[in-house]
């Protein structure tokens, strides 16, 4: 494969479509990511409310 004034290595074009179509994120990691996001939001909210309670004095 030749492109004018450019060189393409054979490794870059071998099995190109399967590499693009290969799923990189599994459902399990998405679920754990959502769980960690929910925990992070809960912790930040708790700290914010705690800071507001102490500053109200």
C-alpha positions in Angstrom: 0.0 0.0 0.0 1.5 3.3 -1.1 0.5 6.8 -0.3 2.1 9.7 -2.0 5.0 11.1 0.1 4.1 8.9 3.0 4.9 5.5 4.3 2.4 3.1 6.0 3.8 0.2 8.0 2.2 -3.2 7.3 1.4 -3.6 11.1 -0.9 -0.5 10.9 -3.2 -2.1 8.3 -3.2 -5.8 9.4 -6.5 -6.8 11.0 -7.6 -3.1 11.1 -11.3 -3.7 11.3 -11.3 -6.4 14.0 -9.1 -4.1 16.1 -11.6 -1.3 15.8 -14.6 -3.4 16.5 -13.1 -5.2 19.5 -15.0 -4.1 22.6 -12.6 -2.5 25.1 -15.1 -1.9 28.0 -17.0 -4.7 29.7 -20.3 -4.4 31.4 -18.7 -5.3 34.7 -16.2 -2.5 34.6 -19.0 -0.1 33.7 -21.0 -1.2 36.7 -18.0 -0.8 39.0 -17.3 2.6 37.5 -20.9 3.7 38.2 -20.7 2.3 41.8 -17.4 4.2 42.4 -19.0 7.4 41.0 -22.0 7.1 43.3 -19.7 6.5 46.3 -17.6 9.6 45.4 -20.7 11.8 45.1 -22.0 10.5 48.5 -18.6 11.3 50.2 -18.3 14.7 48.7 -21.9 15.6 49.6 -21.4 14.3 53.2 -18.2 16.4 53.6 -19.9 19.5 52.1 -22.9 19.1 54.5 -20.6 18.5 57.4 -18.6 21.7 56.6 -21.9 23.7 56.3 -23.0 22.3 59.7 -19.7 23.4 61.4 -19.7 26.8 59.7 -23.3 27.5 60.9 -22.1 28.0 64.5 
